Each structure stands twice: as C-alpha cells, then as structure tokens.
Amino acid sequence: MTYAADRLWEEAAYVSYYLHWQLDSVLDLEHPVRQKVIEEIGRIHRAQAGD
C-alpha cells in the first residue's frame, strides 16, 4: 500500500513547523516513527492547553 503523497506532505510540514526540523530529516523517518513524533507533538499541545 502506498501512503498518499498529500498526507505525507501534511505530516512533514507539521513536524517541520513545530520542531524546526529540516524537511529531508522528516521525510527520512520511517512512517511509524513519523506517526509517533506527530502523536507526541499533539500530546504536548494538549497538555499545554490543559485538555
């Protein structure tokens, strides 16, 4: 199964924006690792917002 290109770019932009990582570094992550990083960014935001 191929991961949708639009979704990949959305994830890469999200991680790059919030963690200030280079795009190449984000794109080099394996999908499960990238998903975990995205989950952790969301968890941090929820904790900061008090949700």
N, C-alpha and C positions, 0 to 999 in steps of 0.2 A: 504494500500500500504506500502510495506517495503522499507526503504531507503537503497540504495546499500551500502554494507559494505565498498567497496573500496572508495566510495565518503565520507563516514563518517570518515574514517581514514585520507583521504586527508584534510578534514576540521579540524580535531582535530590536525593534525600535523601543519597546517598553523597557527592556533590560538596559539598553544603551543609554536611554534617557535617565533612568533612576539611579543607575550605578556608575554612569560615566565611563562605561567600557567601550572599547573600540569595536566597531561593527564586526570586523574579522574575528575577534575573540568570541563574540556572541555566536556568530554563525558556525564557529568551530566546535561548539558544545554539542554533545550528543543530545538528542531530543529529551530523554528522561531527565538529564541534568538541567537542561534549559527550563523544563517544566518545573522542576524543584526550585530553581532560582526564582522563577516567576511567582510560585506559591509563597516563598519566603518574603518577597517584596510585598505582596498583598497582605501577609500576616503582619509585617511590620507596620504597614499603613493602618490596618485595622486597630492594632494596639495603640498607635499614636493617637488615633481618633477616638479611642475609648470604646470601640464597638466590641 
